[in-house]
Amino acid sequence: MLIRFVIKRIIILFPVVIGISIILFIVQHIMPGDPVRALMPPDVRPEHWQAVYDAIEARLGLDRPVIEQYFRWVYSFFIRGEFGYSTMMNMSVNAAIREPLRNTIILNSFVIMFHLAIALPVGIKMAVKRGSLFDNTWQVFSLATFSLPAFFLALTLIFIFSITLGWLPVSGMPNPHLLQGRDLYIGWLRHLALPVTTLVIMSLAGAIRYIRNAMIDALSQDYIRTARSKGLSEKVVIYSHAFRNALIPISTIIVGVVFSLFAGAVITETVFGYNGIGRLLIQGVNNRDRMLIISTNMLFALINVTSILIADIVYGLVDPRIKLK
């Protein structure tokens, strides 16, 4: 049953992936700039210029018809797992994104850990103590941080903890050539502290309110009153009955957060000078690196589509009443 459901969902999502690939390819094709010129040697002689240009254009496959270029890119991306050539980095896109993707995963691993450790208990307690000082305080916090731009929060943290107090580095990443052993780990933690804090604060705003509303809805159901009338403890009622039924909407948030592990926090990584995939994408846009842009965005699209599929499967696993049909 599960395998049939997954296959059916993949068939449904397949046109979505094809549509996204077509849109991304069209957008990158009409982008201003010439990727061939970006790879032209600066010392090439004028009489050899056209020959070198044609050779680079042929190597990149840009001398072929647009339709053929699209199908060659689809085959290379989806079948061979090769994302093309980065004109900005002068290397394959696979090699260009390897280290930034790893750094983004490290950053977001800490973000997800703190996000779930804070959002779940706070959201549940807000629902249980609805209307209390605790609930109102966190609601004000969520409204304030939800409307706060990420770059403003990042700059504020830099001003307080880096410039004023001098506790943490302003930006950048630890240098593995200068730091070894425990010093390297401490350097990582110091450089990650502000970006992680920024992303956790920004992600909490919507999550705690979402969890709170899901728990309030679950706690208002008849089966909760029945459980309480049987003399069950409040802890059992909340966590064994209400929370299990509230997991269906909450799982959407959790799955989305987990899969954001592979997506770059563009603004935060740029402000803190963190060598992540989001910052690399911004650099690619500024340098008109077409294959880096299209391949990175296609990778993000596949991750988002996969998260939708996983969320649907989680629904069925969390609540047996939902049939995987």
C-alpha positions in Angstrom: 0.0 0.0 0.0 2.8 2.4 0.9 4.8 1.7 -2.2 1.8 2.2 -4.4 1.0 5.5 -2.7 4.6 6.7 -3.1 4.6 5.7 -6.8 1.3 7.4 -7.4 2.5 10.6 -5.7 5.7 10.6 -7.7 3.7 10.3 -10.9 1.5 13.3 -9.8 4.6 15.4 -8.9 6.5 14.5 -12.1 4.7 17.2 -14.3 5.5 19.7 -11.5 9.2 19.0 -11.7 9.2 19.1 -15.5 7.3 22.5 -15.4 9.8 23.9 -12.9 12.8 22.7 -15.1 11.3 24.4 -18.2 10.7 27.7 -16.4 14.2 27.7 -14.9 15.8 26.9 -18.2 13.8 29.7 -20.0 14.7 32.2 -17.3 18.4 31.4 -17.4 18.4 31.5 -21.2 17.0 35.0 -21.4 19.2 36.3 -18.6 21.5 39.2 -19.6 25.2 38.4 -20.0 27.3 36.0 -22.0 28.8 33.0 -20.2 31.3 32.4 -23.0 32.8 35.9 -22.6 33.1 35.2 -18.8 35.5 32.3 -19.7 37.5 34.1 -22.3 41.2 34.3 -21.5 42.1 38.0 -20.9 45.4 37.7 -22.9 43.9 36.2 -26.1 45.0 37.9 -29.3 42.4 39.7 -31.4 43.1 37.4 -34.4 42.4 34.3 -32.3 39.5 35.8 -30.3 36.7 34.4 -32.5 38.2 30.9 -32.7 38.7 30.7 -28.9 35.1 32.0 -28.4 33.7 29.4 -30.7 35.7 26.6 -29.0 34.4 27.6 -25.5 30.9 27.9 -26.9 31.0 24.4 -28.4 32.5 23.0 -25.1 29.6 24.4 -23.2 27.1 23.2 -25.8 25.7 26.7 -26.3 26.2 26.5 -30.1 23.3 24.0 -30.3 19.6 24.8 -30.7 17.8 25.8 -27.5 15.5 22.7 -27.4 18.6 20.5 -27.7 20.3 22.4 -25.0 17.3 21.9 -22.7 17.2 18.1 -23.2 21.0 17.8 -22.8 20.8 19.7 -19.5 17.9 17.5 -18.3 19.8 14.4 -19.2 22.9 15.6 -17.5 21.2 16.8 -14.4 18.6 14.0 -13.7 20.4 11.0 -15.3 24.1 11.6 -14.9 23.9 13.9 -11.8 26.2 16.5 -13.5 25.0 20.1 -12.9 27.0 21.8 -15.6 29.9 24.2 -15.5 30.2 27.3 -13.3 31.7 30.2 -15.2 32.1 32.2 -12.0 34.1 29.5 -10.2 35.7 28.1 -13.4 34.9 24.5 -12.3 32.0 22.1 -12.4 28.9 23.2 -10.4 29.1 19.9 -8.5 32.5 20.9 -7.2 31.5 24.5 -6.6 28.5 23.7 -4.4 30.1 20.8 -2.4 31.7 22.9 0.4 29.0 25.6 0.6 26.3 22.8 0.8 28.2 21.1 3.6 28.5 24.4 5.5 24.8 25.1 5.1 23.9 21.6 6.4 26.2 22.3 9.5 24.5 25.6 10.1 21.0 24.4 9.7 21.6 21.3 11.8 22.1 23.5 14.8 19.1 25.7 13.7 16.8 22.6 13.5 18.0 21.2 16.8 17.3 24.5 18.7 14.2 25.2 16.7 12.5 22.0 17.7 13.8 22.1 21.3 12.2 25.5 21.8 9.1 25.5 19.4 7.5 22.3 20.5 7.5 22.8 24.3 6.7 26.5 24.1 3.8 26.0 21.6 2.3 23.2 23.7 2.6 25.3 26.9 1.1 28.3 25.2 -2.0 26.2 24.3 -2.3 24.7 27.8 -1.9 28.1 29.5 -3.9 30.1 26.9 -4.4 33.7 28.0 -1.7 33.6 30.7 1.3 35.9 30.9 3.4 33.1 29.4 1.1 32.8 26.4 0.8 36.6 25.9 4.6 37.1 26.2 5.4 34.6 23.5 2.6 35.9 21.2 4.1 39.4 21.4 7.5 37.8 20.7 6.2 35.9 17.7 4.5 39.0 16.2 7.6 41.2 16.7 10.0 38.7 15.2 7.6 37.8 12.4 7.6 41.4 11.2 11.3 41.9 11.8 13.6 41.7 8.7 16.3 39.1 8.9 19.1 41.4 8.0 18.0 43.9 10.7 18.1 41.2 13.4 21.4 40.0 12.1 23.0 43.5 12.2 21.6 44.1 15.6 23.1 40.9 17.0 26.5 41.9 15.3 26.4 45.3 16.9 25.6 44.0 20.4 27.7 40.8 20.6 30.5 41.5 18.2 31.1 45.3 18.1 29.9 46.4 21.6 30.7 43.4 23.7 33.4 41.8 21.5 32.3 38.3 22.5 31.9 36.8 19.0 33.4 37.4 15.5 31.5 39.8 13.2 31.5 37.4 10.2 33.4 34.8 8.3 34.3 31.2 9.1 37.0 29.4 11.1 40.2 28.7 9.1 41.1 25.0 9.3 44.7 25.8 8.3 45.2 28.0 11.4 43.1 26.2 14.0 43.4 22.5 14.9 41.6 20.1 17.3 39.5 21.7 20.0 40.4 25.2 18.9 38.8 24.5 15.5 35.6 23.2 17.2 35.5 26.3 19.4 36.0 28.5 16.4 33.1 26.8 14.6 30.8 27.4 17.6 31.9 31.0 17.9 31.3 31.7 14.2 28.0 29.8 14.2 26.5 31.4 17.3 25.1 34.6 15.7 23.8 33.0 12.4 22.2 30.2 14.3 20.6 32.6 16.8 19.3 34.8 13.9 17.7 31.8 12.1 16.2 30.3 15.2 14.6 33.5 16.2 13.2 34.1 12.7 11.9 30.6 12.4 10.2 30.5 15.8 7.6 33.2 15.1 5.4 31.1 12.8 6.2 27.7 14.3 5.1 28.4 17.9 1.8 30.0 16.8 1.2 27.1 14.5 1.8 24.5 17.2 -0.2 26.6 19.7 -3.3 26.7 17.4 -3.0 23.0 16.6 -2.9 22.1 20.3 -5.8 24.4 21.1 -7.9 22.8 18.5 -7.0 19.3 19.8 -7.6 20.3 23.4 -11.1 21.5 22.5 -12.3 18.1 21.2 -14.8 15.8 22.9 -12.3 13.0 23.4 -10.2 15.3 25.6 -13.1 15.9 27.9 -13.8 12.2 28.0 -10.2 11.5 28.9 -10.3 14.0 31.7 -13.6 12.6 33.0 -11.9 9.2 33.3 -9.4 10.7 35.8 -6.3 10.7 33.6 -3.5 13.0 34.6 -3.2 16.3 32.8 0.2 15.2 31.4 -1.3 12.0 29.9 -4.2 14.0 28.4 -1.9 16.6 26.8 0.9 14.4 25.5 -0.8 11.0 24.9 -4.1 12.3 23.5 -4.0 15.9 22.4 -0.4 16.1 21.1 -0.8 12.9 19.1 -3.8 14.2 17.3 -2.2 17.6 16.8 0.8 16.0 15.2 -0.9 16.0 11.7 -0.6 19.8 11.2 2.5 20.0 13.3 4.3 17.4 11.2 4.0 19.8 8.2 6.1 22.3 10.1 8.6 19.7 11.3 9.1 18.2 7.8 9.5 21.7 6.3 12.1 22.7 8.8 14.1 19.5 8.4 14.2 19.7 4.6 15.2 23.4 4.8 18.5 21.9 6.0 19.6 21.8 2.4 18.4 25.3 1.5 20.6 28.3 2.1 19.6 31.1 4.3 20.4 33.7 1.7 20.2 36.9 3.7 21.7 35.5 6.9 24.6 33.8 5.1 25.3 37.0 3.1 25.2 39.3 6.2 27.5 37.1 8.2 29.8 36.2 5.3 29.1 32.6 5.8 30.2 30.4 2.9 26.9 28.6 2.4 24.8 27.6 -0.6 22.6 30.7 -0.2 25.5 33.1 -0.3 26.9 31.2 -3.3 23.6 31.5 -5.1 23.7 35.3 -4.6 27.2 35.5 -5.9 26.1 33.4 -8.9 23.3 35.8 -9.7 25.6 38.8 -9.4 28.1 37.2 -11.8 25.5 35.9 -14.3 26.6 32.3 -13.7 23.7 30.6 -15.5 24.4 27.0 -14.8 25.1 27.6 -11.1 21.8 29.5 -10.8 19.6 27.0 -12.7 21.1 23.9 -11.2 21.0 25.2 -7.6 17.4 26.3 -7.9 16.5 23.0 -9.5 18.1 21.2 -6.6 16.1 23.3 -4.1 12.9 22.6 -6.1 13.6 18.8 -5.9 14.1 19.1 -2.2 10.8 21.0 -1.7 8.9 18.4 -3.8 10.5 15.6 -1.8 9.5 17.3 1.4 5.9 17.4 0.2 6.0 13.7 -0.6 7.5 12.9 2.9 4.9 15.1 4.6 2.1 13.1 2.9 3.7 9.8 4.1 4.1 11.2 7.6 0.4 12.1 7.7 -0.5 8.4 7.2 2.1 7.2 9.7 1.0 9.7 12.4 -2.7 9.2 12.0 -3.9 5.7 11.0 -7.3 7.2 10.1 -5.6 8.7 7.0 -5.4 5.9 4.4 -2.5 5.9 2.0 -4.6 5.7 -1.1 
